[in-house]
Amino acid sequence: MNMISGNLVGGDDAHPASGTIKIEGDVLKLVEVQLSEAPDARVLLAKEFDESSGMRLGPLQGFTGSHEYPLPSGVDAKDYNTVLIWCDEFNVPIGKAQL
């Protein structure tokens, strides 16, 4: 099984974040994350931190702890090189990771 990972950092100075992002097989995992709370937070696979290129995996399950998001059928994680935790309401990243 292929695994790729990266460290989660804050989206900007106002949104600190930490933890690890892993993709194992067809599951994206947020491991021991700490994120600033924000309304309407979403998890996206993206290219070069570009939200518009992103594949939305669903609402953020929690601002702390570990969570899993299955990749949709037919999505190849190798087509993406970043993960964004995105606040839809304010259109800003609250967390990001380079894979």
C-alpha positions in Angstrom: 0.0 0.0 0.0 1.4 3.4 -1.0 1.5 6.1 1.7 2.2 9.8 1.3 2.3 12.3 4.1 3.0 15.9 5.1 2.9 18.2 8.1 -0.1 20.4 8.7 0.7 24.1 9.2 -1.5 27.2 9.6 -3.3 28.7 6.6 -2.0 32.1 7.7 -0.8 34.0 10.9 -4.4 34.2 12.2 -4.9 30.4 11.9 -2.2 28.3 13.5 -2.4 24.5 12.9 -0.4 21.4 13.6 -0.6 17.7 13.0 0.1 15.2 10.2 -1.8 14.5 7.0 -1.4 11.0 5.5 -2.9 9.3 2.5 -2.9 5.5 2.9 -4.5 3.7 0.0 -7.8 5.4 -0.6 -8.1 7.2 2.7 -6.9 10.6 3.7 -6.1 10.8 7.4 -5.7 13.8 9.7 -3.5 12.6 12.6 -3.5 14.4 15.9 -4.4 17.7 14.4 -4.9 21.0 16.2 -6.7 23.7 14.1 -8.2 27.1 14.8 -12.0 26.9 14.8 -13.7 28.3 11.8 -17.2 28.1 10.4 -18.0 25.7 7.5 -14.5 24.1 7.4 -13.9 21.6 4.6 -11.1 19.1 3.7 -9.7 19.4 0.2 -7.1 17.6 -1.9 -5.6 20.3 -4.1 -2.8 21.1 -6.6 -0.2 23.7 -5.4 -2.5 25.0 -2.5 -5.1 26.2 -5.1 -8.5 25.8 -3.7 -10.1 26.0 -7.1 -8.2 22.9 -8.2 -9.4 21.0 -5.2 -11.3 17.8 -4.7 -13.6 18.3 -1.7 -13.6 15.3 0.6 -16.2 16.6 3.0 -16.8 18.8 6.1 -14.0 18.8 8.7 -15.0 16.3 11.4 -13.3 18.1 14.2 -10.7 20.8 15.0 -8.6 18.4 17.2 -7.7 14.7 17.1 -7.6 12.2 14.3 -10.1 11.8 11.5 -10.4 9.9 8.2 -11.9 10.8 4.8 -12.3 8.2 2.1 -11.3 9.3 -1.3 -14.0 9.2 -3.9 -13.9 6.3 -6.3 -11.6 7.0 -9.3 -9.6 9.7 -7.5 -5.9 9.2 -7.6 -4.1 10.9 -4.7 -1.0 11.2 -6.9 -2.8 13.8 -9.0 -2.7 16.2 -6.0 0.3 17.5 -4.0 -1.4 19.5 -1.2 -4.2 19.3 1.3 -6.2 22.3 2.4 -8.5 22.7 5.4 -10.7 25.4 4.0 -13.2 27.9 5.5 -16.0 28.2 2.9 -17.7 31.1 4.8 -14.6 33.4 4.7 -12.9 31.8 1.6 -9.6 31.2 3.4 -7.4 28.3 4.4 -7.2 27.5 8.1 -4.6 24.7 7.5 -2.5 23.3 4.7 0.0 20.6 4.1 2.4 19.8 1.3 2.4 16.1 0.5 
